[in-house]
């Protein structure tokens, strides 16, 4: 893993790539996690929590995770993916999403993993804005479940 100081814009941009790194460790998305997320958010839509109905009526053959549950696993998925370590900052602030797409379902009981790539780094008055992209998918799937271009502002 390469370590680069947050304010070394040129070094960070030298690691920008169209190619993703390797997938990190897989995380199982259990029905218990899905039910807990539904309780936390109040989103009890049957396609997530009603196992019997999903087996009868869902086009997915069973419950699927909320898209935002999958998104909430980004720190674990991105942390597992090998790559670049940004150092020297006093804090890092979630700056937002440049883009977010939910492209494929995550069935209950499946395992997901993620991989990342650095898109770009740019100087801002408050620090360095780093844009990276996460590809999270069910293990063995050809299509990503989530593509998320996230932005983090590193400050000194």
HUKA-V337775 format. One record per residue. SS is DSSP state (H for helix, E for strand, C for the rest). PSI is psi in radians with two decimals (999 if undefined). D_FIRST is the distance of its C-alpha to the first C-alpha in Angstrom with 2 decimals. Layout:
ss=SS psi=PSI d_first=D_FIRST
ss=SS psi=PSI d_first=D_FIRST
This chain:
ss=C psi=2.26 d_first=0.00
ss=E psi=2.47 d_first=3.80
ss=E psi=2.21 d_first=6.52
ss=E psi=2.42 d_first=9.84
ss=E psi=2.47 d_first=13.24
ss=C psi=-0.49 d_first=15.01
ss=C psi=0.15 d_first=17.93
ss=C psi=1.36 d_first=16.43
ss=H psi=-0.77 d_first=17.61
ss=H psi=-0.76 d_first=17.52
ss=H psi=-0.71 d_first=13.88
ss=H psi=-0.84 d_first=13.03
ss=H psi=-0.41 d_first=15.60
ss=H psi=-0.36 d_first=14.35
ss=C psi=-0.05 d_first=11.47
ss=C psi=2.47 d_first=14.32
ss=C psi=2.69 d_first=15.28
ss=C psi=-0.28 d_first=18.04
ss=C psi=2.42 d_first=15.95
ss=C psi=2.72 d_first=14.14
ss=C psi=-2.96 d_first=10.99
ss=C psi=2.72 d_first=11.88
ss=C psi=2.49 d_first=13.96
ss=C psi=-2.94 d_first=13.01
ss=C psi=2.60 d_first=15.66
ss=C psi=2.63 d_first=19.17
ss=E psi=2.27 d_first=21.43
ss=E psi=2.31 d_first=25.18
ss=C psi=1.77 d_first=27.31
ss=C psi=2.81 d_first=30.55
ss=H psi=-0.59 d_first=33.98
ss=H psi=-0.74 d_first=33.91
ss=H psi=-0.77 d_first=30.88
ss=H psi=-0.79 d_first=32.73
ss=H psi=-0.72 d_first=35.94
ss=H psi=-0.70 d_first=34.28
ss=H psi=-0.71 d_first=32.77
ss=H psi=-0.75 d_first=36.26
ss=H psi=-0.73 d_first=37.82
ss=H psi=-0.72 d_first=35.44
ss=H psi=-0.30 d_first=35.94
ss=C psi=0.13 d_first=39.48
ss=C psi=1.58 d_first=38.58
ss=C psi=0.56 d_first=40.50
ss=C psi=2.40 d_first=41.03
ss=H psi=-0.53 d_first=42.30
ss=H psi=-0.23 d_first=39.69
ss=H psi=-0.66 d_first=37.17
ss=H psi=-0.27 d_first=39.33
ss=C psi=1.60 d_first=42.50
ss=H psi=-0.84 d_first=41.58
ss=H psi=-0.79 d_first=45.11
ss=H psi=-0.70 d_first=45.68
ss=H psi=-0.68 d_first=42.37
ss=H psi=-0.52 d_first=43.38
ss=H psi=-0.74 d_first=46.66
ss=H psi=-0.36 d_first=45.84
ss=C psi=2.44 d_first=42.17
ss=C psi=-0.18 d_first=41.12
ss=C psi=-0.07 d_first=37.94
ss=C psi=-0.02 d_first=39.96
ss=C psi=3.13 d_first=38.65
ss=C psi=2.64 d_first=36.95
ss=E psi=2.70 d_first=33.82
ss=C psi=2.61 d_first=31.33
ss=C psi=2.47 d_first=31.86
ss=H psi=-0.70 d_first=29.58
ss=H psi=-0.39 d_first=28.80
ss=H psi=-0.83 d_first=27.96
ss=H psi=-0.77 d_first=25.27
ss=H psi=-0.65 d_first=24.11
ss=H psi=-0.28 d_first=24.17
ss=C psi=0.04 d_first=21.52
ss=H psi=-0.83 d_first=18.92
ss=H psi=-0.67 d_first=17.15
ss=H psi=-0.72 d_first=16.88
ss=H psi=-0.78 d_first=16.06
ss=H psi=-0.60 d_first=13.43
ss=H psi=-0.55 d_first=11.91
ss=H psi=-0.49 d_first=11.91
ss=C psi=2.26 d_first=10.29
ss=C psi=2.72 d_first=6.66
ss=C psi=-2.14 d_first=5.28
ss=E psi=2.44 d_first=5.61
ss=E psi=2.14 d_first=6.81
ss=E psi=2.26 d_first=10.31
ss=E psi=3.05 d_first=12.20
ss=C psi=-0.03 d_first=15.79
ss=C psi=2.72 d_first=17.70
ss=C psi=-0.48 d_first=20.60
ss=E psi=2.83 d_first=20.42
ss=E psi=2.23 d_first=19.14
ss=E psi=2.33 d_first=21.96
ss=E psi=2.00 d_first=22.22
ss=E psi=-0.31 d_first=23.95
ss=E psi=-2.91 d_first=24.95
ss=E psi=2.25 d_first=24.66
ss=E psi=-0.64 d_first=25.12
ss=E psi=2.70 d_first=25.98
ss=E psi=2.22 d_first=26.21
ss=E psi=2.32 d_first=27.66
ss=E psi=1.86 d_first=28.67
ss=C psi=-0.37 d_first=29.19
ss=C psi=2.62 d_first=29.80
ss=C psi=2.71 d_first=31.00
ss=C psi=1.72 d_first=29.12
ss=E psi=2.53 d_first=31.82
ss=C psi=2.37 d_first=32.32
ss=C psi=-0.13 d_first=30.94
ss=C psi=2.87 d_first=28.28
ss=E psi=2.42 d_first=24.59
ss=E psi=2.68 d_first=22.13
ss=E psi=2.89 d_first=18.45
ss=E psi=2.80 d_first=16.31
ss=E psi=2.68 d_first=13.80
ss=E psi=2.91 d_first=12.89
ss=E psi=2.59 d_first=12.90
ss=E psi=2.23 d_first=13.28
ss=E psi=-0.89 d_first=17.00
ss=E psi=2.85 d_first=17.70
ss=E psi=2.48 d_first=17.80
ss=E psi=2.52 d_first=21.21
ss=E psi=2.36 d_first=22.97
ss=E psi=2.80 d_first=25.35
ss=C psi=-0.50 d_first=27.94
ss=C psi=0.00 d_first=26.25
ss=E psi=-2.46 d_first=22.69
ss=E psi=2.16 d_first=20.01
ss=E psi=2.07 d_first=20.25
ss=E psi=2.17 d_first=17.12
ss=E psi=2.18 d_first=18.09
ss=E psi=2.89 d_first=15.86
ss=E psi=2.37 d_first=17.24
ss=E psi=2.32 d_first=17.07
ss=E psi=1.88 d_first=18.78
ss=E psi=2.29 d_first=20.07
ss=E psi=2.78 d_first=22.47
ss=E psi=2.37 d_first=24.53
ss=C psi=2.23 d_first=23.16
ss=C psi=-0.17 d_first=24.95
ss=C psi=2.57 d_first=26.15
ss=C psi=-0.48 d_first=26.16
ss=C psi=2.40 d_first=26.47
ss=C psi=2.56 d_first=24.14
ss=C psi=-0.69 d_first=25.74
ss=E psi=2.31 d_first=24.10
ss=E psi=2.11 d_first=22.65
ss=E psi=2.03 d_first=21.73
ss=E psi=1.84 d_first=20.88
ss=E psi=2.67 d_first=20.03
ss=E psi=2.32 d_first=20.24
ss=E psi=2.30 d_first=19.01
ss=E psi=2.00 d_first=20.61
ss=E psi=2.28 d_first=18.72
ss=E psi=2.55 d_first=21.39
ss=C psi=999 d_first=21.68
